Amino acid sequence: MTRDLKILTGTSNPRLAQAICEHLGCQLTPCIAKTFSDGEIRIEIGDNVRGDDVFVIQPTCAPVNFNLMQLCLMLDALKRASAGRVTAVVPYYGYARQDRKVVPRAPISAKLVADFLTTAGMDRMITIDLHAGQIQGFFNVPVDNLYAAPVILDYLRQLDGEAILVSPDAGGVERARAYAKRLGTGLAIIDKRRDEPNKAKAMNVIGDVKGKSAIILDDMIDTAGTICAGADVLLEQGAKEVMACATHPVLSGPAIQRLNESSLSQVIVTNTIPLGEKIEECPKLKEMSVAGLLAKAIHNIHTESSVSVLFV
């Protein structure tokens, strides 16, 4: 017996969920997601899901704890409604940066969140560009960690002039190398020193960026301190212009102000996290949609087809 496909969404990114449904040619399954006066979350699935193949679209972006709790309650509701299989589609996985103990007596928050979701009733997860790939090992269910590369590369291929991909730190070299290989460009690395969380200082550039269009590539932009400092260093080293690309536009704190005042010409991001008014506040931001990518993954999982074809 074939399971029916059902798509649900929480309140964190309903526009992305609607775009995914348009790609799949289906409608969102109704779901009540409201808040009581004391802050408690109320969830009610508005349609029969017994035995169905259900996908819940809910990035755990700001407000992180609220969206995470809402997702857990939706998963629990689906489990108790006897859904056949429940897949959490979490384009942006919050708490991913806390994936190990960097100081004594600290939690491994990324692992705890994985336990939350699994306990709540998740059978599988789809996400995009995990901050650290090994987070997949925190789950005892299948995790499809997709890459936003195809979406961003489509835009970068349209650029004129000689370009060079730049990793903002040593940890992002593998990602930048993969982009550089597909674009047929060179690779540079920024030697960065970080004194405390959310504060970074770029020091040196490894590689020749003189006269080239430098493209800083990262998985996310949070307070934008890293890429703004990196842009200044690249221009000092002779880069013709500097632009930035990132999958997740967290853009917290002074990020928008920093981007507006920075020497970056463009900032390419995806809609894993809704930009809202930020897209108007920062003219440098250009949003690319991952709806098609997620729709293909959902379709392939639902039809028991290969998901690995999306990694080519």
BATORDREN-971187 format. One record per residue: y, z, x of N, C-alpha, C in turn; residue in three letters. Coordinates in steps of 0.05 Angstrom, whole numbers, plus 32768, in hexadecimal, padded with zeros to 4 digits. Each point is the difference from the previous one (the first is absolute). Layout:
<nodes>
YZXYZXYZXala...
</nodes>
This chain:
<nodes>
7FE880008011801880007FEF801980008012met80127FED7FFA80197FFE8010801480157FF7thr800C800D8013801580147FFA801A7FF17FFAarg800F800A7FEC801B7FF67FFB8013800A8015asp80147FEF80078014800880138018800D7FF2leu8007801780098017800F7FF5801380078017lys801A7FFB7FFC801580078013801280157FF4ile80038017800E801380157FF7801480058016leu8016800C7FF8801480078014800D801B7FF9thr8008800E8015801080187FFC801D7FF88000gly801280138006801C7FFA7FFE800D7FF9801Bthr7FF080008016800C7FFD801A80097FE38006ser7FF17FEC7FF680077FE480057FF67FEE7FEAasn800A80037FE77FF67FF07FEA80067FE28003pro80157FF9800E80067FE380037FEB7FF28011arg7FF6800E80147FEB7FF480107FE67FFD7FF0leu7FFA80147FEF7FE97FFF7FEF80027FE97FEDala80177FFB7FF480047FEA7FED7FFD7FE6800Egln800A7FFE80197FFE7FE7800F7FE27FFA8007ala7FF1801580067FE37FFC80057FF27FF67FE7ile8007800B7FE97FF47FF77FE780077FE37FFBcys80187FF7800680087FE47FFC7FEF7FEE8011glu7FFA800880197FEF7FF080117FE37FFF7FF5his7FF780167FF47FE580017FF67FFD7FF57FE4leu80167FFC7FF380007FF67FE47FF680147FECgly8007801980047FF780157FEE801880127FF9cys7FFB80137FEE801580127FF77FFB801C800Bgln8015801080047FFC801B80087FF480107FEAleu7FEC801180077FF580127FEC801480177FFAthr800680057FE7801480157FFA7FF8801B800Apro8013800E800B7FFB801B800A801A80117FFDcys7FFD80177FF4801780127FFD800280118019ile80177FFE800E800580118018801B800C7FFDala800180197FF58019800E7FFB7FFF801B800Elys8017800D7FFE8003801A800D800980157FEBthr7FF280178000800880167FEE801A800C800Bphe800D80107FF0801A800C80077FFE80128018ser7FE8800B80067FFD801280177FF87FF08019asp7FFE7FE67FFE7FF97FF080177FE37FF78002gly7FEF800B7FEF7FE47FF77FFF7FFD7FE37FF7glu7FEC7FF2800A7FFD7FE47FFA7FEB7FFD7FE9ile80077FEF7FED7FEE7FFA7FEA7FF67FE48003arg7FE57FFC80007FF47FE680027FED7FFC7FE8ile80027FE87FF47FED7FF97FEA7FFB7FE28002glu7FE77FF880037FF87FE4800180007FF57FE3ile800E7FEA7FFC80047FF67FE57FEC7FEC7FF6gly7FEA7FFC800E7FEC7FEC7FF77FE580098009asp7FEB7FF57FF47FE5800780087FF97FF4801Basn7FF6801080127FF97FF6801B7FE380068007val7FF080077FED7FE4800880057FF17FE8800Carg7FF5800580187FF07FEC800E80107FEA800Egly801B80027FFE80117FEA800B80058003801Easp80097FEA800C80088000801C801E80048001asp800980188007801C80087FFD800E8002801Bval80187FF58001801180018018801A800D7FF9phe8007801580108018800F7FFB80147FFA8016val80177FF47FF980157FF98013801380188003ile8001800C801880128017800380048006801Egln80157FF5800C80068008801C800B801D7FFFpro7FF9800F80148009801C8001801980038011thr80157FF27FF6801A8001800D801180167FF3cys801980028009801180157FF580057FFD7FE2ala7FFF80167FF17FF9801B80087FE180028005pro7FF9800580197FE47FFD80097FED80127FF0val8007801A7FFF7FEE80137FF37FFC7FFA7FE2asn80167FF87FF37FFE7FFA7FE47FEE7FE77FFBphe80057FEB80107FF07FE87FFC7FE380048008asn7FFB801180147FE4800680077FF2800F7FEAleu800E80147FF57FF480107FEA7FFB7FEE7FE8met80137FEF7FFA7FFD7FEE7FE97FE77FEE8003gln7FFD7FF680197FE87FEF80057FE780107FFDleu7FFF8018800A7FE880117FFD7FF980057FE3cys801480057FF07FFB80067FE47FF77FE67FF1leu800A7FE980087FF77FE77FF47FE27FFB8007met7FFA800680197FE47FFC80097FED80137FF1leu800980187FFC7FF080147FF27FFC7FF87FE2asp80167FF67FF47FFF7FF77FE57FEC7FE97FFCala80007FED80137FEE7FE97FFF7FE380098004leu7FFC801280127FE5800A80057FF5800E7FE7lys801180107FF37FF7800E7FE87FFE7FED7FE8arg800C7FE880027FFE7FEC7FEB7FE87FED8005ala7FF0800780147FE77FF1800780057FE38009ser80167FFC800F80057FE6800C7FE87FF98013ala7FF97FE780017FE97FF8801080058003801Egly80177FF6800980088003801C801F80038001arg800A80128010801D8005800280097FFA801Cval80117FED8003800C7FF9801A801D80078001thr800880118013801C80078003800D7FEB8012ala80147FF27FF6800F7FED8010801A800E800Aval7FFF8008801980168011800B800D7FEF8017val80127FEE7FF9800C7FEE8014800C80108017pro800E80167FFA800A801280157FF2801B7FFDtyr7FF2800780157FF18019800080118016800Dtyr800B80127FF080108016800A7FF080148010gly800E800E80117FF4801480127FF07FF38017tyr80017FE680027FEF7FF2801580098007801Cala80198008800480098007801B7FF6801B8009arg7FF580107FEE7FF5801A80087FE17FFD8000gln7FF77FF080137FE47FF880027FF0800F8015asp800D8014800D7FF3800F8015801180198006arg7FF48013800E800E8019800780107FFB801Alys801A7FFF7FFE80107FFD8018800A801A800Bval7FFE80167FEF8006801B80097FEB80127FF4val7FFC8018800C7FED80137FF5800880097FE3pro7FEC80077FF18004800B7FE5800F7FED7FEDarg7FFB7FE78003800C7FEB7FEE7FEA7FF37FF0ala80057FF77FE77FEC7FF27FF07FFD7FE38009pro7FEA7FF47FF87FFC7FE3800380047FF57FE4ile80197FFC7FF980087FFA7FE47FF47FE67FF5ser7FFD7FEC80117FF57FE67FF77FE380047FF7ala7FF18012800D7FE580057FF87FFF800F7FE5lys801280147FFD8001800F7FE780077FEF7FE8leu80127FED800480077FED7FEA7FE87FEF7FF9val7FF17FF880147FE77FF07FFB7FED80117FEFala7FFD801980077FEF80127FF0800A80037FE3asp801A80027FFD800C80027FE57FF77FE87FEFphe80047FE8800B7FFB7FE87FF17FE37FFD7FF9leu7FEF800680137FE37FFD7FFC7FF680157FEBthr800A801880027FF880157FED800A7FF97FE4thr80187FF47FFE800C7FF97FE67FEF7FEB7FF2ala7FF17FF0800E7FEF7FED7FF380027FE3800Agly800C7FFC801880037FE6800B7FE67FF6800Cmet7FF77FE87FF97FE87FF4800B80057FEE8018asp80197FF6800280077FED8015801F80008002arg800A7FF88018801D7FFF800380087FE5800Emet80167FF57FF6800C7FE9800D801C800A800Aile80057FFA8019801B8007800A80097FEA8013thr80198003800A800B7FEB8011800B800D8019ile7FF87FF68017800B8009801A8002801F8003asp7FE9800C80007FFF801D8006800E8006801Aleu800E80168001800E800780197FED80028018his7FE780097FFA7FEB800180157FE67FF77FF3ala7FF47FEC800B7FE87FF47FF37FE980147FFDgly7FFF801380127FEA80137FFF800180137FE8gln80167FFF7FF1800180117FE87FEA7FF77FECile7FF77FE780027FEA7FF77FEF7FE880128003gln7FFD800C80177FE9801280058002801B7FF2gly801880067FF5800480197FF17FF37FFF7FE4phe7FF97FE77FF87FF67FFC7FE57FE17FFD8001phe7FF3800A7FEB7FE37FFB7FFC7FFB7FEB7FEBasn80157FF07FFA7FFD7FE97FEE800B7FE8800Fval7FFA7FE77FF6800B7FE8800E801E7FFF7FFFpro800C7FF88017801D7FFD800280067FE4800Aval800F7FF07FF280097FE68008801D8002800Aasp80038000801B801A8001800C800A7FE48005asn80107FF57FED800A7FE5800280187FFF8013leu80067FE8800980177FFC801280157FEF7FF2tyr80198008800380167FF17FF480087FE88012ala7FF27FFC801680067FEA801380037FE57FF2ala7FED7FF77FEF80037FE57FF4801B7FFD7FF1pro800980157FF380187FFF7FF080197FFE8013val80008010801480178001801380007FE78012ile7FE97FF780087FFE7FE98012800A7FE77FF2leu7FFB7FFD7FE6800A7FE97FF1801E7FFD8003asp800E80178000801D8000800380087FFA801Dtyr7FF2800D801380087FFE801C7FFC7FE3800Bleu7FEC7FF27FF57FFB7FE4800880177FED7FF9arg801180097FEE80177FEF7FF8801880028012gln7FFF8014801280178005801280017FEB8016leu80197FFA800880047FED80168005800E801Aasp7FFD7FF180168005800B801A7FE8800F800Cgly80038007801A7FEB800E800E8000801E7FF9glu7FEA800A7FF77FFE801B7FF77FED80108012ala8002801A7FFF7FEE8012800F7FFB80187FEEile7FE780087FFD7FF880177FF0800380198012leu800B80157FF480068019800F7FF380177FF1val7FEF800F800F7FF580197FF6801480178006ser800780107FEC8014801580057FF580188010pro7FE5800080047FF4801680107FE47FF68009asp7FF4801080117FE67FF8800B7FEB7FFF7FEAala800280117FEC7FEC80017FEB7FFF7FE77FEEgly80157FF1800080017FE87FEF7FFA7FE6800Egly7FF7800280197FFC7FE880107FEB7FEE7FF3val7FEA800B7FF77FEA7FF07FF4800A7FF07FE8glu8011800D7FEF800B7FF27FE980127FE98009arg80128006801280137FEC80097FF17FE9800Eala7FEC800680107FF07FEB800D7FF37FED7FECarg7FF6800C7FEA7FF37FEF7FEC80147FED7FF3ala801880097FFB80157FEF7FF580087FEA8014tyr80048009801980087FED80157FEC7FEA8005ala7FE680077FFE7FEB7FED800380017FEB7FEAlys800480097FE780017FED7FEA80197FEE8000arg8016800B800B80197FF1800180027FF08019leu7FEF8006801480017FF28019801980088011gly800880197FFE8017800A800E7FF880148015thr8014800980107FFB801580148001801B7FF3gly7FFB801480117FFF801C7FF7801080128013leu800F80127FF4800F801480107FFB801C7FF4ala8005801480107FFB801C7FF7801880118007ile800880117FED8015801380057FF4801A8008ile8008800B80177FF7801A800A801180157FF2asp7FF4800F7FEE800F80137FEF7FF9801C8007lys801480117FFE7FFC801D80038008800D7FE6arg7FEE80107FF58005800F7FE78001801E8005arg8017800C7FFC8003801D80067FF880117FE8asp80037FF67FE87FF8800F7FE87FFC7FED7FE9glu7FF280087FEA7FFA7FEE7FEA801A7FF37FF5pro7FFE7FE67FF980157FF07FF480187FFB8013asn7FFD8007801980147FFB80147FF47FF38018lys80097FE880077FF57FF1801680167FF58012ala7FFA7FFD801980137FF480137FF27FEB800Flys80097FE77FFD7FF57FE9800F800B8000801Cala7FEF7FFA801380088001801C80007FE5800Emet7FE87FF580037FFD7FE780107FF17FEB7FF1asn80047FE780087FF17FE97FF47FEE7FF58015val7FE77FFD7FF87FEB7FF380117FFC7FE47FF6ile80097FEC800F7FFE7FE47FF7801B7FF38002gly80007FE57FFF80187FF08003800A7FF87FE4asp8016800A7FF7800B7FF97FE6801A7FF08003val80087FFA8018801A7FF3800480027FE57FF3lys80157FFC7FF080047FE77FF27FEE7FFA7FE9gly7FF080147FF77FED7FFC7FEB800780107FE7lys7FF57FF77FE9800380107FE87FEA80157FFFser8008801980037FEC801680017FFA800A7FE4ala7FE680037FFA7FF780097FE67FF1801B8004ile800D80167FF97FF3801A80027FED80037FE8ile7FE7800780077FEB80027FEB7FF5801D7FFFleu8000800C7FE87FF5801B7FFD7FF280017FE5asp7FF180157FFC7FF280037FE68012800B7FEAasp8014801080098013800B7FEC801B8005800Dmet801480017FEF801B80088008800780197FF0ile80028017800D800680197FF2801E80058002asp8009800E8015801D80068002800E7FE9800Fthr7FF17FED800A800B7FE8800E800B8005801Cala7FFC8019800A800A8006801A7FF37FF08016gly7FE67FFC7FFD7FF07FF1801580097FE38002thr80017FF27FEA80077FE38002801D7FFB8007ile801280127FF7801C7FFC800680068005801Dcys7FF38015800C80038005801C7FF37FE98010ala7FE97FF77FF67FF27FEA800E80107FE78000gly800E7FFA7FEA80117FE87FFE801680008015ala800C801780048016800380137FF57FFA801Dasp7FE9800B80067FF47FFC801A7FF97FE38005val7FF57FF37FEC7FF97FE4800280187FEE8005leu801680067FF280187FF08004800B8005801Cleu7FFE8019800A80098006801B7FF07FF18015glu7FE67FFA7FF97FEF7FF1801280027FE27FFDgln80137FF77FEF80067FE47FFF7FF57FF17FE8gly7FF4800E7FED7FF67FF27FE880167FF37FF1ala7FFB7FE77FF580147FF17FF28007800E7FE5lys7FEC80097FF28003800F7FE77FE780117FFCglu800380147FEF7FE980127FFB7FFD80037FE2val7FE87FFD7FF77FF980057FE47FE880137FFFmet7FFB800C7FEA7FE980137FFE7FEF7FF97FE8ala7FE6800680037FEC7FFC7FEB7FF080197FFDcys7FFB80087FE77FEF80187FFB7FF37FFD7FE5ala7FE8800B7FFE7FF27FFE7FE6800B80137FECthr800580198008800780157FED801E80098004his80117FFA7FEC801C800880028004801C7FF5pro7FF8801580108004801B7FF7801E80067FFDval80107FF98014801D80017FFF800B801B7FF5leu7FF98015800E8009801B7FF8801980088010ser800D80157FF68017800B800F80167FEC8005gly80087FFE801A80177FEE80077FF77FE38005pro7FE87FF87FF77FF67FE6800780127FE97FF8ala80097FFF7FE780117FEA7FF6801A7FFE8010ile800D8017800580198000800F7FFA7FF5801Dgln7FEB8009800C7FF97FF7801B7FFB7FE28001arg7FF27FF67FEC7FFA7FE3800080197FF07FFDleu801280097FEE80197FF27FFB801280008019asn7FFF8015800F8011800280187FF27FF68019glu7FE77FF87FFE7FF17FF8801880067FE38008ser7FF57FF8801780037FE5800A7FEA7FEE7FF6ser7FEF80097FEE7FEB7FF07FF4800C7FEA7FEEleu7FF57FE88002800A7FEA7FEF7FF280007FE5ser7FE6800680007FF080017FE87FEB80168001gln7FF8800A7FE97FEA80147FFF7FED7FF77FEBval7FE87FF680087FEC7FF67FEE7FED80167FF9ile7FFC80057FE67FEE80157FF67FF07FF57FE9val7FEB800E7FF77FF17FF87FE9800580147FE9thr7FF57FFA7FE9800580117FE87FE980147FFBasn7FF3800980167FEC80167FFD800E80197FF5thr801A80038007801180157FF680177FF37FF3ile800780087FE780177FF47FF2801A8006800Epro80117FEC800480198003800D8016800B7FEEleu7FFE7FF87FE6801480097FED801C7FF78008gly801380137FFF801C7FFA800780047FFB801Dglu7FED8007801180047FFD801D80037FE38008lys7FF47FED7FF180027FE48006801C7FF67FFDile800F800D7FEE801D7FF97FFC8012800E8014glu7FF7801880088010801080127FFF7FF5801Dglu7FEA7FF180067FFD7FF5801B7FFA7FE27FFEcys80147FEF80047FFD7FE37FFE7FEC7FF58015pro7FFA800F80157FEE7FF680157FE380017FF7lys7FFA800F7FEB7FE480037FF77FF77FE77FF1leu7FE87FF680077FF47FEA7FF27FE380097FF8lys7FFA7FFF7FE67FE7800A7FF67FEC7FEA7FFCglu7FE88003800A7FEA7FEE7FFC7FEB800E7FEEmet7FF37FF17FEF7FED800C7FED7FE37FFF800Aser7FF280177FFD7FE4800180077FEF7FFF7FE7val800C7FF97FE97FF17FFF7FE77FE97FED8001ala80057FE8800B7FEB7FEC80027FE980098011gly8006800D80177FEB800B80117FEF80157FF2leu800D80127FF37FF180157FF27FF17FF57FE8leu800B7FEC7FF37FF27FF37FEA7FE67FF38009ala80017FF380177FE87FF3800B7FEB80158007lys80098016800C7FED801680077FF3800B7FE6ala801080057FEC7FF5800A7FE77FED7FED7FF3ile80077FE680007FEE7FEC7FF57FE57FFF800Ehis80028000801B7FE77FFE80107FEE80197FFDasn800D80177FFE7FF080187FFC7FF380007FE4ile80107FF87FEC7FF67FFF7FE57FE97FEC7FFDhis80027FEA800D7FEB7FEB7FFE7FEA80038015thr80018016800F7FED800680167FFF7FEA8015glu80187FF5800580037FEC80158009800D801Aser80027FF180158007800B801A801E80078001ser80068017800A801C8008800580087FF9801Cval7FED7FFC801280057FFA801C800F7FE68003ser7FFE7FEE7FED800E7FE68002801E80048001val800A80177FF6801C80058000800B8009801Bleu7FED8006801380088009801A80027FE98014phe7FFA7FE87FF880007FE88012801D7FF88006val
</nodes>
